[in-house]
Amino acid sequence: MLEKIGLKLLHKMNAELAHDIALQYLRLKIITAKQEIEYPKLKTQMAGIDLPNPIGLAAGFDKNAVALKP
């Protein structure tokens, strides 16, 4: 239930705010980059490669190195 609420909030906020929140969660170790959560509904395939989800991480995600260690 908490996940559904969180996702609804993320989908409604502007992208820059969501980006800042994600970096703060990593910086404060609220969630770690190593944490792997699998949702079968999100599995996809691209160029013959199986991917656990359709979300990618762009270069420059942490351009100010606020969450460098995680």
Secondary structure, 3 states (H helix, E strand, C coil): CHHHHHHHHHHHCCHHHHHHHHHHHHHCCCCCCCCCCCCHHHCEEECCEEECCCCCCCCCCCCCCCCCCC
